[in-house]
């Protein structure tokens, strides 16, 4: 009986050892810039001029054009920064983008609207749910596995350039 108990405990330890955390460790080159090409649905992580990673992305449900105001479903265009992290995101993990900037706020206000906010790079809400492309409310979405690595690689303050 004692041997059976030890065997069960060993199997449990091996099984738990196989479970991986969503929090990865990254020891590679620093990500110095993120580039998003909206039309190509691609995001690149750079170390200076070297591409470290390339990801296929989903965007806001109104993907063409720059974000103008809250609720338009568009992903913003321009230069921003990663300014916060959410380890408890409803979308697995997420990295905040510094939208809106002063220009975005002024443009929305001149139209009598709110610019909105809470734009993130994030994973999927439900890993098994099929959504198709361009389902976010203006965010940039990747798979949950990809956001785990992006979350580990990208530090707050990293530049993100979002192009049409």
DSSP file (Angstrom, degrees, kcal/mol; ACC not computed):
  #  RESIDUE AA STRUCTURE BP1 BP2  ACC     N-H-->O    O-->H-N    N-H-->O    O-->H-N    TCO  KAPPA ALPHA  PHI   PSI    X-CA   Y-CA   Z-CA
    1    1 A X     >        0   0    0      0, 0.0     4,-2.2     0, 0.0     5,-0.2   0.000 360.0 360.0 360.0 -41.9    0.0    0.0    0.0
    2    2 A X  H  >  +     0   0    0      1,-0.2     4,-2.2     2,-0.2     5,-0.2   0.899 360.0  51.3 -61.5 -40.3    2.9    2.4    0.9
    3    3 A X  H  > S+     0   0    0      1,-0.2     4,-2.3     2,-0.2    -1,-0.2   0.879 108.6  51.5 -63.3 -38.6    4.4    1.7   -2.5
    4    4 A X  H  > S+     0   0    0      2,-0.2     4,-2.5     1,-0.2    -2,-0.2   0.904 109.0  50.5 -64.3 -42.8    1.2    2.5   -4.2
    5    5 A X  H  X S+     0   0    0     -4,-2.2     4,-2.4     2,-0.2    -2,-0.2   0.917 111.7  47.3 -62.1 -44.8    0.9    5.8   -2.4
    6    6 A X  H  X S+     0   0    0     -4,-2.2     4,-2.5     2,-0.2    -1,-0.2   0.908 112.0  51.2 -64.6 -41.0    4.4    6.8   -3.3
    7    7 A X  H  X S+     0   0    0     -4,-2.3     4,-2.4     2,-0.2    -2,-0.2   0.912 110.4  48.1 -61.8 -43.4    3.7    5.8   -6.9
    8    8 A X  H  X S+     0   0    0     -4,-2.5     4,-2.3     1,-0.2    -2,-0.2   0.911 112.2  49.6 -64.3 -42.2    0.6    7.9   -7.1
    9    9 A X  H  X S+     0   0    0     -4,-2.4     4,-2.2     2,-0.2    -2,-0.2   0.893 110.7  49.9 -63.8 -40.2    2.4   10.9   -5.6
   10   10 A X  H  X S+     0   0    0     -4,-2.5     4,-2.3     2,-0.2    -2,-0.2   0.916 110.9  49.1 -64.4 -42.8    5.2   10.5   -8.1
   11   11 A X  H  X S+     0   0    0     -4,-2.4     4,-2.5     1,-0.2    -2,-0.2   0.899 111.2  50.4 -63.5 -39.7    2.7   10.4  -11.0
   12   12 A X  H  X S+     0   0    0     -4,-2.3     4,-2.7     2,-0.2     5,-0.2   0.901 109.7  50.6 -64.3 -40.7    1.0   13.5   -9.6
   13   13 A X  H  X S+     0   0    0     -4,-2.2     4,-2.0     2,-0.2    -2,-0.2   0.907 111.8  47.2 -64.8 -41.6    4.3   15.3   -9.4
   14   14 A X  H  X S+     0   0    0     -4,-2.3     4,-1.1     2,-0.2    -2,-0.2   0.921 112.8  49.7 -65.1 -43.3    5.2   14.4  -13.0
   15   15 A X  H >X S+     0   0    0     -4,-2.5     4,-0.6     1,-0.2     3,-0.5   0.921 112.6  46.3 -62.3 -44.8    1.7   15.5  -14.2
   16   16 A X  H >< S+     0   0    0     -4,-2.7     3,-1.0     1,-0.2    -1,-0.2   0.855 106.2  59.5 -67.3 -33.8    1.9   18.8  -12.4
   17   17 A X  H 3< S+     0   0    0     -4,-2.0    -1,-0.2     1,-0.3    -2,-0.2   0.793 100.6  57.4 -63.5 -26.4    5.4   19.4  -13.7
   18   18 A X  H << S+     0   0    0     -4,-1.1    -1,-0.3    -3,-0.5     2,-0.3   0.680  85.4  95.8 -77.4 -18.3    3.9   19.2  -17.2
   19   19 A X    <<  -     0   0    0     -3,-1.0     2,-0.4    -4,-0.6    -3,-0.0  -0.542  67.1-151.1 -72.2 134.8    1.5   22.0  -16.5
   20   20 A X        -     0   0    0     -2,-0.3     2,-0.1     2,-0.0     4,-0.1  -0.878   8.2-124.8-113.7 144.7    2.9   25.3  -17.7
   21   21 A X        -     0   0    0     -2,-0.4    -1,-0.0     2,-0.2     0, 0.0  -0.435  16.8-127.4 -77.3 153.9    2.3   28.7  -16.3
   22   22 A X  S    S+     0   0    0     -2,-0.1     2,-0.9     1,-0.1    -1,-0.1   0.599  94.5  85.6 -75.0  -9.6    1.0   31.5  -18.5
   23   23 A X        -     0   0    0    128,-0.1    -2,-0.2   129,-0.0     2,-0.1  -0.812  68.1-170.7 -97.5 102.3    3.9   33.6  -17.2
   24   24 A X        -     0   0    0     -2,-0.9     2,-0.4   124,-0.5    -2,-0.1  -0.447  19.3-127.9 -88.7 161.1    6.9   32.7  -19.3
   25   25 A X        -     0   0    0     -2,-0.1     2,-0.5   128,-0.0   128,-0.1  -0.934  21.6-165.7-108.1 134.3   10.6   33.7  -18.8
   26   26 A X        +     0   0    0     -2,-0.4   123,-0.0   126,-0.3    -2,-0.0  -0.984  19.0 168.1-124.6 127.4   12.4   35.4  -21.7
   27   27 A X        +     0   0    0     -2,-0.5     3,-0.1     3,-0.0    -1,-0.1   0.206  47.0 103.6-120.3  12.9   16.2   35.7  -21.7
   28   28 A X  S    S-     0   0    0      1,-0.2     3,-0.1     3,-0.0    -2,-0.1   0.012  82.4 -46.4 -85.3-167.4   16.7   36.8  -25.3
   29   29 A X  S    S-     0   0    0      1,-0.1    -1,-0.2    18,-0.0     2,-0.1  -0.251  70.4 -93.9 -61.4 148.9   17.4   40.2  -26.9
   30   30 A X        -     0   0    0     -3,-0.1     2,-0.7     1,-0.1    -1,-0.1  -0.373  31.4-123.2 -63.6 136.8   15.4   43.2  -25.7
   31   31 A X        +     0   0    0    122,-0.7   124,-0.4     1,-0.2    16,-0.3  -0.771  34.4 175.2 -80.0 116.0   12.3   44.1  -27.8
   32   32 A X        +     0   0    0     14,-2.5   127,-0.7    -2,-0.7     2,-0.3   0.598  61.1  11.0 -99.4 -14.6   13.0   47.7  -28.7
   33   33 A X  E     -Ab  46 159A   0     13,-1.4    13,-3.1   125,-0.1     2,-0.4  -0.971  55.8-148.7-163.5 144.9   10.0   48.3  -31.0
   34   34 A X  E     -Ab  45 160A   0    125,-2.3   127,-2.8    -2,-0.3     2,-0.5  -0.968  16.0-164.7-114.8 135.3    6.7   46.7  -32.0
   35   35 A X  E     -Ab  44 161A   0      9,-2.5     9,-3.1    -2,-0.4     2,-0.5  -0.986   1.1-166.5-122.5 128.3    5.4   47.3  -35.6
   36   36 A X  E     -Ab  43 162A   0    125,-2.9   127,-3.2    -2,-0.5     2,-0.7  -0.964   5.9-166.4-114.6 126.2    1.8   46.5  -36.5
   37   37 A X  E  >> -Ab  42 163A   0      5,-2.8     5,-1.8    -2,-0.5     4,-1.0  -0.903   7.5-168.7-110.4  99.5    0.8   46.4  -40.2
   38   38 A X  T >45S+     0   0    0    125,-2.3     3,-0.9    -2,-0.7    -1,-0.2   0.913  81.2  48.0 -60.6 -48.8   -3.0   46.5  -40.1
   39   39 A X  T 345S+     0   0    0    125,-0.5    -1,-0.2     1,-0.3   125,-0.1   0.889 116.0  44.2 -62.9 -38.8   -3.7   45.6  -43.7
   40   40 A X  T 345S-     0   0    0      2,-0.1    -1,-0.3    -3,-0.0    -2,-0.2   0.591 105.1-132.1 -78.7 -10.4   -1.3   42.7  -43.7
   41   41 A X  T <<5 +     0   0    0     -4,-1.0    16,-1.8    -3,-0.9     2,-0.3   0.929  61.6 132.6  55.9  48.9   -2.7   41.6  -40.3
   42   42 A X  E   < -AC  37  56A   0     -5,-1.8    -5,-2.8    14,-0.2     2,-0.4  -0.966  42.0-165.0-131.6 145.7    0.9   41.2  -39.0
   43   43 A X  E     -AC  36  55A   0     12,-2.4    12,-2.8    -2,-0.3     2,-0.4  -0.999  11.0-162.9-128.5 134.2    2.7   42.3  -35.8
   44   44 A X  E     -AC  35  54A   0     -9,-3.1    -9,-2.5    -2,-0.4     2,-0.5  -0.946  10.1-151.4-119.9 136.5    6.5   42.3  -35.6
   45   45 A X  E     -AC  34  53A   0      8,-2.6     7,-3.3    -2,-0.4     8,-1.4  -0.939  25.1-163.5-104.6 124.5    8.7   42.4  -32.5
   46   46 A X  E     -AC  33  51A   0    -13,-3.1   -14,-2.5    -2,-0.5   -13,-1.4  -0.811  29.2-159.2-111.9 147.0   12.1   44.0  -33.2
   47   47 A X  E >  S- C   0  50A   0      3,-2.7     3,-2.3    -2,-0.3     2,-0.4  -0.935  81.4 -59.9-112.8  99.8   15.4   44.2  -31.5
   48   48 A X  T 3  S-     0   0    0     -2,-0.5   -16,-0.0     1,-0.3    -2,-0.0  -0.488 122.7 -14.7  55.2-111.5   16.7   47.3  -33.3
   49   49 A X  T 3  S+     0   0    0     -2,-0.4     2,-0.5    -3,-0.1    -1,-0.3   0.438 118.5  95.4 -97.7   0.0   16.6   46.3  -37.0
   50   50 A X  E <  S-C   47   0A   0     -3,-2.3    -3,-2.7     1,-0.0     2,-0.6  -0.795  72.1-133.3 -98.0 128.3   16.3   42.5  -36.3
   51   51 A X  E     +C   46   0A   0     -2,-0.5    -5,-0.2    -5,-0.2     3,-0.1  -0.689  24.3 178.1 -78.5 119.8   12.8   40.9  -36.3
   52   52 A X  E     +     0   0A   0     -7,-3.3     2,-0.3    -2,-0.6    -6,-0.2   0.791  66.2   2.8 -89.4 -33.4   12.6   38.6  -33.3
   53   53 A X  E     -C   45   0A   0     -8,-1.4    -8,-2.6     2,-0.0     2,-0.4  -0.995  55.5-156.7-155.5 149.4    9.0   37.5  -33.8
   54   54 A X  E     -C   44   0A   0     -2,-0.3     2,-0.4   -10,-0.2   -10,-0.2  -0.997  16.9-173.5-129.1 134.1    6.2   37.8  -36.3
   55   55 A X  E     -C   43   0A   0    -12,-2.8   -12,-2.4    -2,-0.4     2,-0.3  -0.984  25.1-129.0-132.4 140.4    2.5   37.2  -35.4
   56   56 A X  E     -C   42   0A   0     -2,-0.4     2,-0.3   -14,-0.2    87,-0.3  -0.699  39.9-162.4 -79.2 138.2   -0.7   37.1  -37.3
   57   57 A X        -     0   0    0    -16,-1.8     2,-0.3    -2,-0.3    85,-0.2  -0.847  22.9-143.2-127.0 157.1   -3.2   39.4  -35.6
   58   58 A X  B     -E  141   0B   0     83,-2.0    83,-2.6    -2,-0.3     2,-0.2  -0.881  28.1-167.3-109.5 151.7   -6.9   40.2  -35.4
   59   59 A X        -     0   0    0     -2,-0.3    77,-2.0     1,-0.2    76,-0.3  -0.468  33.8 -47.7-124.2-167.6   -8.0   43.8  -35.1
   60   60 A X  B     -i  136   0C   0     78,-0.3     3,-0.5    75,-0.2    -1,-0.2  -0.257  56.1-109.7 -63.7 156.5  -11.0   45.9  -34.3
   61   61 A X  S    S+     0   0    0     75,-2.1     2,-0.2     1,-0.3    13,-0.2   0.582 120.0  49.3 -70.2  -8.6  -14.3   45.1  -36.0
   62   62 A X  S    S+     0   0    0     11,-2.5    -1,-0.3    74,-0.2    13,-0.2  -0.614  76.5 166.4-120.4  70.0  -14.0   48.3  -38.1
   63   63 A X        +     0   0    0     -3,-0.5     2,-0.3    -2,-0.2    12,-0.2   0.738  41.4  87.1 -68.3 -28.8  -10.4   47.7  -39.2
   64   64 A X  S    S+     0   0    0     10,-0.1   100,-0.0   -26,-0.0     2,-0.0  -0.535  86.0   9.8 -78.6 133.5   -9.9   50.2  -42.1
   65   65 A X  S    S-     0   0    0     -2,-0.3    10,-0.3    99,-0.1     2,-0.2  -0.025  95.4 -55.7  90.3 165.6   -8.8   53.7  -41.1
   66   66 A X        -     0   0    0      1,-0.1    10,-0.2     8,-0.1     2,-0.2  -0.474  60.5 -95.7 -79.7 147.4   -7.6   55.3  -37.9
   67   67 A X        +     0   0    0      8,-0.3    10,-0.2    -2,-0.2    -1,-0.1  -0.460  44.6 174.3 -61.2 129.7   -9.6   55.2  -34.6
   68   68 A X        -     0   0    0      1,-0.4     2,-0.3    -2,-0.2    -1,-0.2   0.752  56.2 -12.5-108.2 -38.4  -11.6   58.4  -34.4
   69   69 A X  S >  S-     0   0    0     46,-0.1     3,-1.7    39,-0.0    -1,-0.4  -0.975  85.1 -62.6-160.5 166.8  -13.8   58.0  -31.3
   70   70 A X  T 3  S+     0   0    0     44,-3.2    46,-0.2    -2,-0.3    44,-0.1  -0.306 115.8  19.5 -58.2 133.3  -15.1   55.5  -28.8
   71   71 A X  T 3  S+     0   0    0     66,-0.3    -1,-0.2    44,-0.1    67,-0.1   0.417  84.2 114.0  89.9  -1.3  -17.2   52.7  -30.2
   72   72 A X  S <  S-     0   0    0     -3,-1.7    -2,-0.1     2,-0.1     3,-0.1   0.601  75.3-132.7 -80.6  -7.3  -16.0   53.0  -33.8
   73   73 A X        +     0   0    0     64,-0.4   -11,-2.5     1,-0.2    65,-0.3   0.559  59.4 134.6  74.5   7.2  -14.4   49.5  -33.6
   74   74 A X        -     0   0    0     -5,-0.3     2,-0.4    63,-0.2    -1,-0.2  -0.629  56.8-127.1 -95.4 149.7  -11.2   50.7  -35.2
   75   75 A X        -     0   0    0    -10,-0.3    -8,-0.3    -2,-0.3    64,-0.1  -0.797  38.2-111.8 -88.1 131.5   -7.6   50.0  -34.1
   76   76 A X        -     0   0    0     -2,-0.4     2,-0.4    62,-0.4    -1,-0.1  -0.154  25.3-144.8 -63.5 159.8   -5.6   53.3  -33.7
   77   77 A X        +     0   0    0    -10,-0.2     2,-0.3     2,-0.1    86,-0.2  -0.961  52.6  52.5-123.5 143.6   -2.8   54.2  -36.0
   78   78 A X  E    S-D  162   0A   0     84,-2.3    84,-2.8    -2,-0.4     2,-0.5  -0.841  90.2 -37.7 132.2-168.2    0.4   56.1  -35.0
   79   79 A X  E     +D  161   0A   0     -2,-0.3     2,-0.2    82,-0.2    82,-0.2  -0.842  63.1 151.0-100.1 126.8    3.1   55.9  -32.5
   80   80 A X  E     -D  160   0A   0     80,-2.7    80,-2.4    -2,-0.5     2,-0.3  -0.693  32.8-122.9-135.3-172.7    2.3   54.8  -29.0
   81   81 A X  E     -D  159   0A   0     78,-0.2    17,-2.2    -2,-0.2     2,-0.6  -0.966  25.8-107.5-136.6 152.9    4.0   53.1  -26.1
   82   82 A X  E     +F   97   0B   0     76,-2.4    75,-3.8    -2,-0.3    15,-0.2  -0.743  46.5 168.2 -76.1 119.8    3.3   50.0  -24.0
   83   83 A X  E     +     0   0B   0     13,-1.9     2,-0.3    -2,-0.6    14,-0.1   0.457  49.6  13.0-121.7  -1.7    2.2   51.6  -20.8
   84   84 A X  E     -F   96   0B   0     12,-0.7    12,-2.7    71,-0.1     2,-0.4  -0.987  56.2-137.3-167.0 165.3    0.7   48.9  -18.6
   85   85 A X  E     -F   95   0B   0     -2,-0.3     2,-0.5    10,-0.2    10,-0.2  -0.974   5.2-161.6-131.3 142.9    0.3   45.2  -18.0
   86   86 A X  E >   +F   94   0B   0      8,-2.8     8,-1.3    -2,-0.4     3,-1.0  -0.861  11.1 175.6-128.0  99.1   -2.8   43.2  -17.0
   87   87 A X  T 3  S+     0   0    0     -2,-0.5    -1,-0.1     1,-0.2     8,-0.0   0.650  85.4  50.6 -73.9 -13.3   -2.0   39.7  -15.7
   88   88 A X  T 3  S+     0   0    0      6,-0.1    -1,-0.2     3,-0.0     5,-0.1  -0.024  80.8 151.3-112.5  28.4   -5.7   39.2  -14.9
   89   89 A X    X   -     0   0    0     -3,-1.0     3,-0.8     3,-0.3    33,-0.0  -0.217  55.6-129.6 -60.7 146.9   -7.1   40.2  -18.3
   90   90 A X  T 3  S+     0   0    0      1,-0.3    -1,-0.1    33,-0.0     3,-0.0   0.613 111.5  60.6 -66.5 -12.3  -10.4   38.7  -19.5
   91   91 A X  T 3  S-     0   0    0      1,-0.1    32,-2.1    35,-0.0     2,-1.9  -0.314 124.1-100.4-113.5  45.7   -8.3   38.0  -22.6
   92   92 A X  S <  S-     0   0    0     -3,-0.8     2,-0.3    33,-0.2    -3,-0.3  -0.500  94.0  -8.6  75.3 -73.8   -5.7   35.8  -21.0
   93   93 A X  S    S-     0   0    0     -2,-1.9    30,-1.2    -5,-0.1     2,-0.3  -0.957  72.6-166.1-142.9 156.6   -3.0   38.4  -20.6
   94   94 A X  E     -FG  86 122B   0     -8,-1.3    -8,-2.8    -2,-0.3     2,-0.5  -0.999  17.5-151.1-152.0 151.1   -2.8   41.9  -22.0
   95   95 A X  E     -FG  85 121B   0     26,-2.5    26,-2.4    -2,-0.3   -10,-0.2  -0.982  29.4-128.3-117.8 124.0   -0.4   44.8  -22.6
   96   96 A X  E     -FG  84 120B   0    -12,-2.7   -13,-1.9    -2,-0.5   -12,-0.7  -0.468  12.3-147.1 -76.5 141.9   -1.8   48.3  -22.6
   97   97 A X  E     -F   82   0B   0     22,-2.9     2,-0.7   -15,-0.2    22,-0.5  -0.894  24.6-118.8-107.1 138.6   -1.2   50.8  -25.5
   98   98 A X        +     0   0    0    -17,-2.2     2,-0.3    -2,-0.4   -16,-0.1   0.134  54.9 168.5 -72.1  23.9   -1.0   54.5  -24.6
   99   99 A X        +     0   0    0     -2,-0.7    20,-0.4    20,-0.2    19,-0.4  -0.627  46.9  49.8 -74.4 137.8   -4.0   55.4  -26.7
  100  100 A X  S    S-     0   0    0     -2,-0.3     2,-0.2    17,-0.2    -1,-0.1   0.522  70.6-179.8 -90.2 148.0   -5.3   58.1  -26.7
  101  101 A X     >  -     0   0    0     -2,-0.1     4,-2.3     1,-0.0     5,-0.2  -0.425  49.9 -86.7 -94.7-179.1   -2.5   60.6  -27.0
  102  102 A X  H  > S+     0   0    0      1,-0.2     4,-2.3     2,-0.2     5,-0.2   0.869 129.2  51.6 -59.0 -38.7   -3.0   64.4  -27.0
  103  103 A X  H  > S+     0   0    0      2,-0.2     4,-2.4     1,-0.2    -1,-0.2   0.914 109.9  49.0 -63.6 -44.3   -3.6   64.4  -30.8
  104  104 A X  H  > S+     0   0    0      2,-0.2     4,-2.2     1,-0.2     5,-0.2   0.901 111.7  49.4 -62.5 -41.8   -6.3   61.7  -30.5
  105  105 A X  H  X S+     0   0    0     -4,-2.3     4,-2.6     2,-0.2    -2,-0.2   0.924 111.8  48.1 -64.2 -45.3   -8.1   63.5  -27.7
  106  106 A X  H  X S+     0   0    0     -4,-2.3     4,-2.2    -5,-0.2    -2,-0.2   0.907 111.4  50.1 -63.1 -42.8   -8.1   66.8  -29.6
  107  107 A X  H  X S+     0   0    0     -4,-2.4     4,-0.8     2,-0.2    -1,-0.2   0.919 113.7  44.9 -63.7 -43.8   -9.4   65.2  -32.8
  108  108 A X  H ><>S+     0   0    0     -4,-2.2     5,-2.8     1,-0.2     3,-0.8   0.921 112.9  50.6 -67.1 -43.0  -12.2   63.4  -31.0
  109  109 A X  H ><5S+     0   0    0     -4,-2.6     3,-1.8     1,-0.3    -1,-0.2   0.866 103.4  59.1 -63.5 -35.5  -13.2   66.5  -29.0
  110  110 A X  H 3<5S+     0   0    0     -4,-2.2    -1,-0.3     1,-0.3    -2,-0.2   0.764 108.4  46.6 -65.7 -22.2  -13.3   68.6  -32.1
  111  111 A X  T <<5S-     0   0    0     -3,-0.8    -1,-0.3    -4,-0.8    -2,-0.2   0.329 121.2-111.5 -96.5   5.4  -16.0   66.2  -33.4
  112  112 A X  T < 5S+     0   0    0     -3,-1.8     2,-0.2     1,-0.3    -3,-0.2   0.778  80.4 115.0  72.3  26.8  -17.8   66.4  -30.0
  113  113 A X      < -     0   0    0     -5,-2.8     2,-0.4    -6,-0.1    -1,-0.3  -0.757  69.9-108.6-123.7 167.4  -16.9   62.8  -29.2
  114  114 A X        -     0   0    0     -2,-0.2   -44,-3.2   -44,-0.1     3,-0.1  -0.792  21.7-139.8 -91.0 139.9  -14.8   60.8  -26.6
  115  115 A X        -     0   0    0     -2,-0.4     2,-0.1   -46,-0.3   -44,-0.1   0.697  36.7-143.3 -73.3 -16.4  -11.7   59.2  -28.0
  116  116 A X        -     0   0    0    -46,-0.2     2,-0.3   -47,-0.1    -1,-0.2  -0.429  18.4-159.4  81.9-165.9  -12.2   56.0  -26.0
  117  117 A X        +     0   0    0      1,-0.1   -17,-0.2    -2,-0.1   -19,-0.1  -0.934  51.6 100.4 177.7-159.1   -9.4   54.1  -24.5
  118  118 A X        +     0   0    0    -19,-0.4     2,-0.5    -2,-0.3    -1,-0.1   0.922  48.1 166.5  53.6  50.9   -8.4   50.7  -23.1
  119  119 A X        +     0   0    0    -22,-0.5   -22,-2.9   -20,-0.4     2,-0.3  -0.858  11.1 167.8 -96.3 128.9   -6.6   49.6  -26.3
  120  120 A X  E     -G   96   0B   0     -2,-0.5    20,-2.7   -24,-0.2     2,-0.5  -0.887  44.6-123.6-135.6 160.9   -4.5   46.5  -25.7
  121  121 A X  E     +Gh  95 140B   0    -26,-2.4   -26,-2.5    -2,-0.3     2,-0.3  -0.963  57.6 153.8 -95.7 125.4   -2.5   43.7  -27.3
  122  122 A X  E     -Gh  94 141B   0     18,-2.5    20,-2.4    -2,-0.5   -28,-0.2  -0.910  42.0-110.9-149.0 173.9   -4.2   40.6  -25.8
  123  123 A X        -     0   0    0    -32,-2.1     2,-0.2   -30,-1.2    20,-0.2   0.069  56.1 -61.7 -88.4-156.5   -5.0   37.0  -26.2
  124  124 A X        -     0   0    0      1,-0.1     3,-0.3    17,-0.1    -1,-0.2  -0.635  30.9-136.2 -94.7 150.1   -8.4   35.3  -26.9
  125  125 A X  S    S+     0   0    0      1,-0.3     2,-0.4    -2,-0.2   -33,-0.2   0.939  99.6  14.4 -69.2 -47.7  -11.4   35.6  -24.5
  126  126 A X  S >  S-     0   0    0      3,-0.2     3,-1.9     1,-0.1    -1,-0.3  -0.955  75.3-147.1-131.8 111.3  -12.2   31.9  -24.9
  127  127 A X  T 3  S+     0   0    0     -2,-0.4    -1,-0.1     1,-0.3    17,-0.1   0.763  97.1  42.6 -53.1 -31.8   -9.5   29.7  -26.5
  128  128 A X  T 3  S+     0   0    0      2,-0.1     2,-0.4    -4,-0.0    -1,-0.3   0.529  89.1 104.8 -94.8  -5.1  -11.9   27.3  -28.2
  129  129 A X    <   -     0   0    0     -3,-1.9     2,-0.5     1,-0.0    -3,-0.2  -0.639  65.9-138.9 -81.5 126.2  -14.4   29.9  -29.4
  130  130 A X        +     0   0    0     -2,-0.4    -2,-0.1     1,-0.1    -1,-0.0  -0.715  33.1 160.7 -82.7 128.0  -14.2   30.7  -33.1
  131  131 A X        -     0   0    0     -2,-0.5    -1,-0.1     1,-0.2     2,-0.1   0.577  34.6-139.0-121.3 -17.9  -14.5   34.4  -33.8
  132  132 A X        -     0   0    0      3,-0.0     3,-0.2   -74,-0.0    -1,-0.2  -0.362  47.8 -39.4  78.8-171.2  -13.1   35.0  -37.3
  133  133 A X  S    S+     0   0    0      1,-0.2   -75,-0.1    -2,-0.1   -73,-0.0  -0.508 116.0  21.1 -89.7 159.1  -11.0   38.0  -38.0
  134  134 A X  S    S+     0   0    0     -2,-0.2    -1,-0.2     7,-0.1   -74,-0.2   0.950  71.4 137.0  54.6  65.6  -11.4   41.5  -36.8
  135  135 A X        +     0   0    0    -76,-0.3   -75,-0.2    -3,-0.2   -74,-0.2   0.493  36.6  99.1-115.1 -11.2  -13.6   40.9  -33.7
  136  136 A X  B    S-i   60   0C   0    -77,-2.0   -75,-2.1     3,-0.2   -74,-0.2  -0.188  80.2-115.8 -78.3 173.0  -12.0   43.2  -31.1
  137  137 A X  S    S-     0   0    0    -77,-0.2   -64,-0.4   -76,-0.1   -66,-0.3   0.036  90.7 -49.1 -94.5  26.0  -13.3   46.6  -30.1
  138  138 A X  S    S+     0   0    0    -65,-0.3   -62,-0.4     1,-0.3   -78,-0.3   0.305 108.9 118.3 125.1  -4.1  -10.1   48.2  -31.4
  139  139 A X        -     0   0    0    -80,-0.2     2,-0.5   -64,-0.1    -1,-0.3  -0.191  66.1-113.4 -83.2 178.3   -7.4   46.0  -29.8
  140  140 A X  E     - h   0 121B   0    -20,-2.7   -18,-2.5   -81,-0.1     2,-0.4  -0.979  36.0-163.2-115.2 119.6   -4.8   43.8  -31.3
  141  141 A X  E     +Eh  58 122B   0    -83,-2.6   -83,-2.0    -2,-0.5     2,-0.2  -0.858  16.2 166.9-113.9 141.5   -5.4   40.1  -30.6
  142  142 A X        -     0   0    0    -20,-2.4   -85,-0.1    -2,-0.4   -87,-0.0  -0.753  48.0 -70.9-131.2 179.1   -3.1   37.1  -30.9
  143  143 A X     >  -     0   0    0    -87,-0.3     4,-2.5    -2,-0.2     5,-0.2  -0.302  45.1-111.9 -70.1 162.0   -3.4   33.5  -29.7
  144  144 A X  H  > S+     0   0    0      1,-0.2     4,-1.6     2,-0.2    -1,-0.1   0.894 119.1  52.4 -62.3 -40.1   -3.1   32.9  -26.0
  145  145 A X  H  > S+     0   0    0      1,-0.2     4,-1.3     2,-0.2    -1,-0.2   0.914 110.6  48.4 -62.3 -41.6    0.2   31.1  -26.5
  146  146 A X  H  > S+     0   0    0      1,-0.2     4,-2.7     2,-0.2     3,-0.3   0.918 108.0  52.8 -66.5 -42.8    1.6   34.0  -28.4
  147  147 A X  H  X S+     0   0    0     -4,-2.5     4,-2.9     1,-0.2    -1,-0.2   0.834 102.5  60.9 -64.6 -29.5    0.5   36.6  -25.8
  148  148 A X  H  X S+     0   0    0     -4,-1.6     4,-1.3    -5,-0.2  -124,-0.5   0.927 111.6  38.3 -60.1 -43.6    2.3   34.6  -23.1
  149  149 A X  H  X S+     0   0    0     -4,-1.3     4,-2.3    -3,-0.3    -2,-0.2   0.897 116.3  50.7 -74.9 -40.5    5.6   35.1  -25.0
  150  150 A X  H  X S+     0   0    0     -4,-2.7     4,-2.7     1,-0.2    -2,-0.2   0.923 108.9  52.9 -61.6 -43.4    4.8   38.7  -26.0
  151  151 A X  H  < S+     0   0    0     -4,-2.9    -1,-0.2     1,-0.2    -2,-0.2   0.871 113.2  44.4 -58.9 -39.4    4.0   39.5  -22.4
  152  152 A X  H  < S+     0   0    0     -4,-1.3  -126,-0.3    -5,-0.2    -1,-0.2   0.851 118.3  43.2 -73.2 -35.5    7.3   38.1  -21.3
  153  153 A X  H  < S+     0   0    0     -4,-2.3  -122,-0.7    -5,-0.1     2,-0.4   0.844 101.4  70.8 -81.9 -35.9    9.3   39.7  -24.1
  154  154 A X     <  -     0   0    0     -4,-2.7     2,-0.3    -5,-0.2  -122,-0.1  -0.713  64.2-159.7 -96.5 130.4    7.9   43.3  -24.1
  155  155 A X    >   -     0   0    0     -2,-0.4     3,-1.7  -124,-0.4   -73,-0.2  -0.680  33.9 -87.7-101.8 157.0    8.6   45.7  -21.3
  156  156 A X  T 3  S+     0   0    0     -2,-0.3   -73,-0.2     1,-0.2    -1,-0.1  -0.365 114.9  38.2 -58.3 142.3    6.6   48.8  -20.4
  157  157 A X  T 3  S+     0   0    0    -75,-3.8    -1,-0.2     1,-0.3     2,-0.2   0.264  80.1 141.6  95.6 -10.4    7.9   51.8  -22.3
  158  158 A X    <   -     0   0    0     -3,-1.7   -76,-2.4   -76,-0.2    -1,-0.3  -0.448  54.8-117.0 -67.0 134.7    8.4   49.9  -25.6
  159  159 A X  E     -bD  33  81A   0   -127,-0.7  -125,-2.3   -78,-0.2     2,-0.4  -0.472  27.3-166.0 -69.9 139.5    7.5   51.9  -28.7
  160  160 A X  E     -bD  34  80A   0    -80,-2.4   -80,-2.7  -127,-0.2     2,-0.6  -0.977   1.9-165.3-129.5 119.8    4.6   50.5  -30.8
  161  161 A X  E     -bD  35  79A   0   -127,-2.8  -125,-2.9    -2,-0.4     2,-0.6  -0.918   5.1-163.6-104.6 122.0    4.1   51.9  -34.3
  162  162 A X  E     -bD  36  78A   0    -84,-2.8   -84,-2.3    -2,-0.6     2,-0.3  -0.931  10.1-172.2-111.7 117.2    0.7   51.0  -35.8
  163  163 A X  E      b   37   0A   0   -127,-3.2  -125,-2.3    -2,-0.6  -124,-0.2  -0.732 360.0 360.0-107.9 154.5    0.5   51.5  -39.6
  164  164 A X              0   0    0     -2,-0.3  -125,-0.5  -127,-0.2  -127,-0.1   0.523 360.0 360.0 -59.5 360.0   -2.5   51.3  -41.9
